[in-house]
Amino acid sequence: MHYRAVDATSEYVARLETGAEWRAEIETLAEEVEAEAAWFTALGAVQDAELWFYDQEECEYYPIAFDEPLEVASCVGNVSWLEDDRFAHTHAVLSDDEGTTYAGHLNEATVWAGEVHMRVFEEPLEREYDETTELDLWL
């Protein structure tokens, strides 16, 4: 296990713009507040979405696309550096009009309405390729 203490420097709340890309909005917030590392939670609704499922045997992501309005029942993630860019590692639980839920890594989604709480850490977090999982993980 790898761990370290983190100190928060600031916290922000933000409203995501309708029609914008969900994850890009979070990355933009991080850039505007100069967050090199952060933890966030969010909720709202999207017009469409693409979740990814990571197959642990094949070490490959598989997309699950939705072209319909969905509620964002829960969204959680973190911001860190990945190849010189801020990256919002985002997971979400989405629900349809019958209450059926879908969950996974949120690759992209079009915002209908979204609210985010971001807690910024003092020290940056960076991601690096991990040979065992074939994922980019925190150092």
Residue frames as qw, qx, qy, qz and C-alpha x, y, z in Angstrom:
[[0.000, 0.889, 0.458, 0.000, 0.00, 0.00, 0.00],
 [0.383, 0.218, -0.010, 0.897, 1.19, 3.50, -0.83],
 [0.214, -0.860, -0.456, -0.083, -0.08, 6.40, 1.28],
 [0.362, 0.105, -0.217, 0.900, 0.75, 9.84, 2.58],
 [0.045, -0.666, -0.518, 0.535, -0.91, 12.57, 4.57],
 [0.233, 0.489, 0.392, 0.744, -2.52, 15.40, 2.65],
 [0.072, -0.479, -0.390, 0.783, -3.39, 18.89, 3.77],
 [0.270, 0.729, 0.568, 0.270, -6.25, 20.75, 2.16],
 [0.285, -0.074, -0.013, 0.956, -5.61, 24.35, 1.18],
 [0.339, 0.168, 0.010, -0.926, -9.06, 25.38, -0.04],
 [0.315, 0.352, 0.881, -0.032, -12.52, 24.18, -1.01],
 [0.212, 0.179, -0.296, -0.914, -14.77, 25.25, -3.86],
 [0.499, 0.441, 0.719, -0.200, -18.30, 24.69, -5.06],
 [0.068, 0.299, -0.480, -0.822, -19.15, 25.14, -8.71],
 [0.694, 0.448, 0.408, -0.388, -22.05, 24.80, -11.10],
 [0.426, -0.059, 0.717, 0.549, -21.28, 23.01, -14.35],
 [0.313, 0.391, -0.179, -0.847, -22.49, 24.66, -17.55],
 [0.754, 0.365, 0.478, -0.263, -25.35, 23.04, -19.48],
 [0.738, 0.670, -0.049, -0.064, -24.08, 21.52, -22.73],
 [0.055, 0.771, -0.632, 0.064, -20.46, 21.32, -21.56],
 [0.761, 0.128, -0.633, 0.062, -18.46, 18.12, -21.17],
 [0.724, -0.664, -0.134, -0.130, -18.76, 16.94, -17.53],
 [0.840, -0.280, -0.022, 0.464, -15.17, 15.85, -16.87],
 [0.460, 0.422, 0.082, 0.777, -13.69, 18.78, -18.81],
 [0.273, -0.815, -0.118, -0.497, -15.66, 21.19, -16.60],
 [0.784, -0.610, -0.017, 0.115, -14.08, 19.64, -13.50],
 [0.756, 0.027, 0.093, 0.648, -10.62, 19.84, -15.07],
 [0.189, 0.669, 0.136, 0.706, -11.25, 23.49, -15.97],
 [0.525, -0.817, -0.074, -0.228, -12.26, 24.26, -12.38],
 [0.845, -0.372, 0.046, 0.382, -9.05, 22.62, -11.17],
 [0.579, 0.320, 0.133, 0.738, -7.02, 24.67, -13.63],
 [0.054, -0.791, -0.159, -0.588, -8.73, 27.95, -12.70],
 [0.596, -0.780, 0.071, -0.174, -8.11, 27.45, -8.97],
 [0.295, 0.689, -0.643, 0.158, -4.59, 26.12, -9.69],
 [0.827, -0.330, 0.384, -0.247, -5.30, 22.75, -8.08],
 [0.306, 0.519, -0.787, -0.136, -2.51, 20.26, -8.67],
 [0.268, -0.105, -0.953, 0.097, -4.37, 17.67, -6.61],
 [0.446, -0.130, 0.206, -0.862, -7.95, 17.53, -5.34],
 [0.072, 0.246, 0.963, -0.085, -10.86, 15.34, -4.32],
 [0.343, 0.012, -0.112, -0.932, -14.35, 16.06, -5.60],
 [0.248, 0.371, 0.880, -0.162, -17.95, 14.94, -5.35],
 [0.224, 0.122, -0.294, -0.921, -20.73, 15.93, -7.70],
 [0.338, 0.410, 0.828, -0.179, -24.35, 15.34, -8.63],
 [0.279, 0.446, -0.141, -0.839, -26.80, 16.45, -11.28],
 [0.766, 0.420, 0.461, -0.158, -28.00, 15.20, -14.64],
 [0.196, -0.385, 0.625, 0.650, -26.50, 14.49, -18.06],
 [0.645, 0.458, -0.082, -0.607, -27.94, 14.36, -21.57],
 [0.908, 0.292, -0.301, -0.021, -25.79, 11.39, -22.59],
 [0.467, -0.717, 0.515, -0.052, -22.82, 9.52, -21.19],
 [0.800, 0.331, -0.500, 0.038, -20.07, 7.03, -21.79],
 [0.673, -0.611, 0.395, -0.136, -18.99, 4.87, -18.87],
 [0.521, 0.495, -0.696, -0.004, -16.00, 2.58, -19.04],
 [0.908, -0.366, 0.154, -0.133, -15.66, -0.85, -17.46],
 [0.117, 0.706, -0.699, -0.010, -12.11, -2.07, -16.86],
 [0.975, 0.013, -0.196, -0.108, -11.65, -5.77, -17.60],
 [0.453, -0.750, 0.481, -0.020, -8.99, -6.91, -15.10],
 [0.848, -0.031, 0.487, 0.207, -8.06, -10.03, -17.06],
 [0.642, 0.576, 0.292, 0.414, -7.58, -8.26, -20.38],
 [0.369, -0.488, -0.062, 0.789, -6.38, -4.97, -18.78],
 [0.094, 0.218, 0.491, 0.838, -8.57, -3.05, -21.16],
 [0.282, 0.313, 0.383, -0.822, -11.45, -0.57, -20.84],
 [0.093, 0.373, 0.829, 0.405, -14.77, -1.32, -22.53],
 [0.173, -0.035, 0.041, -0.983, -17.21, 1.54, -23.20],
 [0.051, 0.539, 0.835, -0.100, -20.88, 1.54, -22.27],
 [0.023, 0.098, 0.200, 0.975, -22.65, 4.33, -24.18],
 [0.082, 0.620, 0.712, -0.319, -25.94, 6.01, -23.27],
 [0.067, 0.203, 0.343, 0.915, -27.76, 8.38, -25.62],
 [0.383, -0.667, -0.565, -0.298, -30.49, 9.43, -23.21],
 [0.215, -0.708, 0.254, -0.623, -31.01, 11.72, -20.22],
 [0.738, -0.201, -0.597, 0.243, -29.67, 10.26, -16.96],
 [0.444, -0.872, 0.059, -0.197, -29.51, 11.43, -13.36],
 [0.467, 0.432, -0.618, 0.463, -26.06, 11.61, -11.78],
 [0.735, -0.593, -0.290, -0.155, -26.98, 9.95, -8.49],
 [0.646, -0.682, 0.201, 0.278, -23.37, 10.02, -7.33],
 [0.673, 0.646, -0.160, 0.323, -20.07, 11.16, -8.76],
 [0.596, -0.753, 0.215, 0.181, -16.72, 11.02, -7.04],
 [0.818, 0.442, -0.039, 0.367, -13.16, 11.44, -8.15],
 [0.526, -0.665, 0.094, 0.522, -9.81, 13.10, -7.85],
 [0.463, 0.878, -0.110, 0.051, -7.64, 15.49, -9.79],
 [0.678, -0.497, 0.362, 0.402, -3.99, 14.73, -10.39],
 [0.199, 0.715, -0.474, -0.475, -1.32, 15.18, -13.05],
 [0.822, 0.150, 0.536, 0.119, -1.22, 12.75, -15.97],
 [0.618, 0.284, 0.389, 0.622, 1.34, 13.38, -18.72],
 [0.231, -0.043, 0.004, 0.972, 1.62, 17.11, -17.93],
 [0.329, -0.382, -0.366, -0.782, -2.17, 17.67, -17.86],
 [0.397, -0.107, 0.594, -0.692, -4.69, 17.89, -15.06],
 [0.409, -0.084, -0.839, -0.350, -6.79, 14.71, -15.13],
 [0.565, -0.211, 0.342, -0.721, -10.12, 14.31, -13.34],
 [0.210, 0.015, -0.977, -0.044, -10.35, 10.59, -12.56],
 [0.495, -0.053, 0.141, -0.856, -14.13, 10.33, -12.36],
 [0.095, -0.177, -0.978, -0.049, -16.50, 7.55, -11.35],
 [0.414, -0.045, 0.043, -0.908, -20.28, 7.90, -11.45],
 [0.196, 0.318, 0.918, -0.135, -23.54, 6.17, -10.69],
 [0.269, 0.061, -0.303, -0.912, -26.16, 7.12, -13.26],
 [0.325, 0.308, 0.847, -0.287, -29.88, 6.30, -13.24],
 [0.047, -0.209, -0.633, -0.744, -32.52, 6.26, -15.95],
 [0.434, -0.247, -0.066, -0.864, -36.23, 7.15, -15.86],
 [0.824, -0.273, -0.419, -0.266, -37.09, 3.78, -14.33],
 [0.562, -0.736, 0.329, -0.185, -34.47, 4.01, -11.59],
 [0.962, 0.095, 0.004, 0.257, -32.13, 1.49, -13.17],
 [0.254, -0.894, 0.306, 0.206, -28.57, 2.38, -12.24],
 [0.843, 0.421, -0.092, 0.321, -25.32, 2.11, -14.17],
 [0.427, -0.863, 0.222, 0.155, -21.89, 2.73, -12.73],
 [0.867, 0.153, 0.120, 0.458, -18.30, 2.92, -13.80],
 [0.403, -0.320, 0.147, 0.845, -15.46, 5.19, -14.87],
 [0.350, 0.842, 0.332, -0.241, -17.09, 8.28, -16.42],
 [0.583, 0.068, 0.373, 0.718, -15.22, 8.92, -19.64],
 [0.006, -0.060, -0.200, -0.978, -17.51, 11.62, -20.98],
 [0.024, 0.637, 0.761, -0.117, -20.99, 13.06, -20.60],
 [0.059, 0.468, 0.228, 0.852, -22.87, 16.18, -21.68],
 [0.062, -0.198, -0.602, 0.771, -23.96, 18.28, -18.71],
 [0.180, -0.682, -0.579, -0.410, -27.63, 19.04, -18.25],
 [0.343, -0.841, 0.122, -0.400, -27.11, 20.34, -14.71],
 [0.820, -0.019, -0.441, 0.365, -24.24, 19.69, -12.35],
 [0.336, -0.879, 0.191, -0.280, -22.94, 20.79, -8.97],
 [0.792, 0.206, -0.432, 0.378, -19.43, 20.04, -7.73],
 [0.503, -0.843, 0.184, -0.039, -17.63, 20.30, -4.41],
 [0.773, 0.419, -0.315, 0.358, -13.84, 20.28, -4.76],
 [0.606, -0.773, 0.145, 0.122, -11.31, 20.05, -1.94],
 [0.566, 0.727, -0.328, 0.208, -7.83, 21.11, -3.06],
 [0.870, -0.374, -0.052, 0.317, -4.72, 19.50, -1.59],
 [0.208, -0.897, 0.265, 0.286, -1.51, 21.35, -0.84],
 [0.320, -0.452, 0.738, 0.386, 0.84, 18.89, -2.56],
 [0.591, 0.381, -0.412, -0.579, 0.46, 17.69, -6.15],
 [0.775, -0.032, 0.627, -0.081, -0.44, 14.14, -7.10],
 [0.326, 0.536, -0.595, -0.503, 1.03, 12.53, -10.21],
 [0.929, 0.114, 0.266, -0.230, 0.06, 9.38, -12.05],
 [0.050, 0.580, -0.770, -0.261, 2.49, 6.86, -13.45],
 [0.780, 0.155, -0.494, -0.352, 2.04, 3.63, -15.38],
 [0.581, -0.386, 0.655, -0.292, 1.70, 0.58, -13.12],
 [0.277, 0.317, -0.846, -0.327, 2.85, -2.67, -14.76],
 [0.151, 0.104, 0.946, -0.266, 0.68, -4.96, -12.62],
 [0.365, 0.579, 0.590, -0.429, -2.67, -3.31, -13.41],
 [0.382, 0.282, 0.514, 0.714, -1.61, -1.59, -16.64],
 [0.076, -0.903, -0.406, -0.116, -3.24, 1.59, -15.27],
 [0.273, 0.516, -0.226, 0.780, -1.88, 5.06, -14.55],
 [0.610, -0.646, -0.452, 0.083, -1.90, 5.21, -10.73],
 [0.227, -0.947, 0.169, -0.152, -0.67, 7.67, -8.11],
 [0.518, 0.488, -0.591, 0.379, 3.01, 7.53, -7.34]]
